[in-house]
Amino acid sequence: MEQNRGTWSSRFGFLMAAVGSAVGLGNLWKFPYLAGENGGGAFVLVYIVLIVLLGFTLMLAEMTIGRHANSDAYGSYNKIKKGWGFVGGFGVLAGFLILSYYSVVGGWVLKYIVASFTGIGADKSGYFSNFISSPVEPIIYHLIFMGLTAIIVIRGISGGIEKAAKLLMPALFVLLVITVLRSVTLDGAMEGIRYFIMPDFSEITLKVVIAALGQVFFSLSLGMGIMVTYGSYLSKDEDLEKDAFLIPSLDSLVAILAGFALLPAVFAFGFEPGEGPGLMFITLPAVFEEMPLGMLFSGLFFLLVFFAALSSSISLMEVTVAFGIDQFKWSRKASTIFFTTLMFVIGIGASLSMGAWSDFLIPWIDGNSYGIFDFLDVFTSYYLLPAGGLLGALFIGYVWGVPNAVKEIKMGSAFRTEKLWTVLIKFVVPVLVFIILLSTTGLLDKIIG
């Protein structure tokens, strides 16, 4: 049983895996277009402030719960307080459902690595829509992406996840820096650099704060059970406080580098920074096409995005695999194969909802109806994750109790920010996450509107 669970063989390996869980499509795809839509530097400034308040606090909370209980996300909460396993269960369910459609997008990225060298053609928008609506090709790439994830997770913590993270994360940083250097040296890039780093304080509105709050929350994989699960593999002498600073800091560094990689190039070639979700799959290929050696840089960029997507998918898979190991006493291999199969089947539906099954819509409590892909995204991002994050903060603040959490943290080192963290976890974070929950469900607009 202990052999099935495994442990980290080094602190560096744990940090790379933890950073890998946070660094994903949210950093390389979502952060630049959110910055583009929300005033550039104004958004970045608010984001950095909130990383300190929300990111550090919840990251430390989740790792502390996991290390103390030495179990999966569901089991950790249940061990500390009987009957509270459902809080971790939100994370397990969220991780399972997110990877079911996230792996479909991972497949798109694989396709674009190939397409960077074979050619996309003049109609970038048509190429993308034709590909994702195809009934077969996206599912093949989805299967490849799921298979790669499963192979790494089956190999265990130190032999699979840690080894992959030690390779993927440094490679990702190198590729990202190369892309940044190319982007910022383009003619006309300075306008994009100024837009990204010079905050216009008049742009800081409630909408920008809400967008930054949501991005911090989702970028750091908070509420997904990942840091609880990864924390359960840590030794008691690990400095959790230092880790909780380092992981959000490195994650933010990648997000900001991604902004420097994308926005200067977008401005240099006269595209709109607020293009939205199409920025990566439609606008960027057009940008790369205009660059000298554009094919090479396009291939490198999508390889970089693939590394980020794979590192996050490994973490999401581990949450559900650990649940199978700890709660059902399955072997790591059996748990991985079982959950991979289920996710792949659900992912087929998510992929087909972009084309052949686009007429199949699921009605939801917000009054809208969604295709399978969009429903999975809305249900996890707008409901499960904020609810899990809110309940996790309340669990430490008022159920397990801050003194017990502090005692666990101090096993590894002195707790220098104890007083600040106590205030944040009991009062500030619950309010911030509750605002996210109100905002994403549309209730905030009704309250303030």
Residue pairs with C-beta under 8 A, 6 or more apart in sequence:
1 325
1 329
4 325
4 331
4 332
5 157
5 232
5 233
5 322
5 325
5 326
6 156
6 157
6 158
6 159
6 233
6 332
7 157
7 158
7 233
7 234
7 235
8 14
8 17
8 157
8 158
8 162
8 233
8 234
8 235
9 158
9 162
10 162
11 238
12 166
13 158
13 162
13 163
13 165
13 166
14 162
14 230
14 233
14 234
14 238
14 243
15 243
15 246
15 247
15 250
16 162
16 165
16 166
16 168
16 169
16 170
17 161
17 162
17 165
17 230
17 311
17 314
17 315
18 227
18 230
18 243
18 247
19 165
19 169
19 247
19 250
19 251
19 254
20 164
20 165
20 168
20 169
20 308
20 311
20 312
20 314
20 315
21 221
21 226
21 227
21 230
21 311
21 312
21 314
21 315
21 316
22 219
22 220
22 221
22 247
22 248
22 250
22 251
22 312
23 169
23 172
23 250
23 251
23 254
23 308
23 311
23 312
24 102
24 219
24 221
24 308
24 309
24 311
24 312
25 102
25 105
25 109
25 305
25 308
25 309
25 312
26 215
26 218
26 219
26 255
27 219
27 251
27 254
27 255
27 258
27 308
28 254
28 258
28 261
28 280
28 304
28 305
28 308
29 277
29 279
29 280
29 305
30 215
30 218
30 219
30 277
31 47
31 215
31 219
31 255
31 258
31 259
32 258
32 259
32 261
32 262
32 263
32 279
33 273
33 274
33 275
33 276
33 277
33 279
33 280
34 43
34 211
34 212
34 215
35 43
35 44
35 196
35 259
35 263
35 273
36 263
36 266
36 272
36 273
36 274
36 275
36 279
37 211
37 273
37 274
37 276
38 203
38 207
38 208
38 211
38 212
39 199
39 200
39 203
39 204
39 208
40 195
40 196
40 197
40 198
40 199
40 200
40 203
40 263
40 273
41 195
41 196
41 197
41 198
41 199
41 200
42 199
42 200
42 201
42 203
42 204
42 208
43 203
43 208
43 211
43 212
44 196
44 197
44 199
44 256
44 259
45 199
45 204
46 204
46 208
46 209
46 212
47 212
47 215
47 216
47 252
47 255
48 252
50 209
50 212
50 213
50 216
50 432
51 216
51 220
51 248
51 249
51 252
53 424
53 428
53 429
53 432
54 213
54 216
54 217
54 222
54 429
54 432
54 433
55 216
55 220
55 222
55 248
55 251
55 252
56 244
56 245
56 248
56 421
57 393
57 421
57 424
57 425
57 428
57 429
58 220
58 222
58 223
58 389
58 392
58 393
58 425
58 429
59 220
59 222
59 227
59 243
59 244
59 247
59 248
60 240
60 241
60 243
60 244
60 409
60 421
61 392
61 393
61 396
61 405
61 425
62 222
62 226
62 227
62 228
62 231
62 392
63 227
63 228
63 230
63 231
63 234
63 240
63 243
63 244
64 231
64 240
64 396
64 405
64 408
64 409
65 76
65 77
65 80
65 228
65 231
65 392
65 395
65 396
65 400
65 405
66 73
66 76
66 227
66 228
66 229
66 230
66 231
66 232
66 234
67 231
67 232
67 234
67 236
67 238
67 240
67 408
68 76
68 80
68 405
68 408
69 75
69 76
69 77
69 79
69 80
69 232
70 76
70 232
71 78
71 79
71 232
71 326
72 88
72 92
72 225
72 228
72 229
72 232
72 319
72 322
72 323
72 325
72 326
72 327
73 88
73 89
73 91
73 92
73 225
73 228
73 229
73 319
73 322
73 323
74 85
74 86
74 88
74 89
74 91
74 92
74 225
74 323
74 326
74 327
75 85
75 88
75 323
75 326
75 327
76 88
76 228
76 232
77 84
77 85
77 86
77 87
77 88
77 228
77 395
78 84
78 85
78 88
80 395
80 400
81 395
81 399
81 400
84 395
84 399
87 388
87 391
87 392
87 395
88 225
88 228
90 223
90 225
90 384
90 387
90 388
90 391
91 223
91 224
91 225
91 226
91 228
91 319
91 388
92 225
92 319
92 320
92 323
93 384
94 223
94 224
94 225
94 380
94 384
94 385
94 388
95 224
95 225
95 226
95 316
95 317
95 319
95 320
96 316
96 319
96 320
96 339
96 342
96 343
97 346
97 376
97 379
97 380
97 384
98 224
98 316
98 376
98 380
99 149
99 313
99 316
99 317
99 320
99 343
100 342
100 343
100 346
100 347
100 350
100 376
101 346
101 347
101 350
101 372
101 373
101 376
101 377
102 309
102 312
102 313
102 316
103 142
103 145
103 146
103 149
103 313
103 343
103 344
103 347
104 138
104 142
104 347
104 350
104 351
104 373
105 309
106 141
106 142
106 145
106 306
106 309
106 310
106 313
107 138
107 139
107 140
107 141
107 142
107 143
107 144
107 145
107 351
108 131
108 132
108 138
108 141
108 281
109 302
109 305
109 306
109 309
110 141
110 144
110 145
110 306
111 131
111 137
111 138
111 141
112 281
112 285
112 298
112 302
112 305
113 299
113 302
113 303
113 306
115 127
115 285
116 285
116 288
116 295
116 298
116 299
116 301
116 302
117 295
117 299
120 127
120 285
120 289
121 127
124 281
124 282
124 283
124 285
124 286
125 278
125 282
128 278
128 281
128 282
131 137
131 138
132 138
132 351
132 354
132 355
133 354
133 355
133 356
133 358
134 355
135 352
135 355
135 356
138 351
138 354
139 347
139 348
139 351
139 352
142 344
142 347
142 348
142 351
143 344
145 309
145 310
145 313
146 340
146 343
146 344
146 347
147 340
148 310
149 310
149 313
149 314
149 317
149 340
150 317
150 336
150 337
150 340
151 160
152 160
152 161
152 164
152 310
152 314
153 160
153 161
153 314
153 317
153 318
153 321
153 332
153 336
154 160
154 332
154 333
154 336
154 337
155 161
155 163
156 332
157 233
161 314
161 315
161 318
164 310
164 311
164 314
165 311
165 314
168 307
168 310
168 311
169 307
169 311
171 307
172 254
172 304
172 307
172 308
172 311
173 254
175 300
175 301
175 303
175 304
175 307
176 254
176 257
176 258
176 261
176 304
177 257
178 300
179 261
179 297
179 300
179 301
179 304
180 257
180 260
180 261
182 265
182 291
182 297
183 189
183 260
183 261
183 262
183 264
183 265
183 268
184 193
184 260
184 264
186 264
186 265
186 268
186 269
186 291
187 268
188 267
188 268
188 269
189 264
189 265
189 267
189 268
190 264
191 264
191 267
191 268
192 263
192 264
192 265
192 266
192 267
192 268
192 273
193 260
193 263
193 264
195 263
195 267
195 273
196 259
196 260
196 263
196 264
206 448
210 435
210 436
210 439
210 444
213 432
213 435
213 436
213 439
214 436
214 439
214 440
217 223
217 385
217 386
217 389
217 433
217 436
218 381
218 385
219 251
219 255
220 247
220 248
220 251
221 227
221 312
221 315
222 385
222 389
223 384
223 385
223 386
223 387
223 388
223 389
223 392
224 315
224 316
224 319
224 385
224 388
225 319
225 388
226 315
226 316
226 318
226 319
229 318
229 319
229 322
230 315
230 318
231 240
232 322
234 240
236 411
236 412
237 411
237 412
238 412
239 412
239 413
240 409
240 412
240 413
241 409
241 412
241 413
241 415
241 416
241 417
242 413
254 308
261 301
262 279
262 280
262 284
263 273
265 284
265 287
265 291
266 272
266 273
266 275
266 279
266 283
266 284
266 287
267 273
268 287
269 286
269 287
269 290
271 283
271 286
271 287
272 283
275 282
275 283
280 305
284 298
284 301
285 298
288 294
288 295
288 297
288 298
288 301
289 298
291 297
317 336
317 339
317 340
317 343
320 335
320 339
321 332
321 335
321 336
321 339
322 335
323 335
324 330
324 334
324 335
324 338
324 339
325 331
325 332
325 335
328 335
330 338
346 372
346 376
349 357
349 372
350 372
350 373
350 376
351 373
352 372
353 360
353 371
353 372
353 373
353 374
354 371
354 373
357 371
357 372
358 371
360 371
360 372
361 369
361 370
361 371
362 369
362 370
362 371
362 372
362 375
363 369
364 370
364 375
364 378
364 379
366 378
366 441
366 442
370 378
381 440
382 440
382 441
383 437
383 440
383 441
386 433
386 436
386 437
386 440
387 437
389 433
389 436
390 430
390 433
390 434
390 437
393 425
393 429
393 430
393 433
394 430
396 402
396 405
396 425
397 425
397 426
397 427
397 430
398 426
402 422
402 425
402 426
405 425
406 415
406 418
406 422
409 415
409 418
415 421
435 444
438 444
438 447
439 445
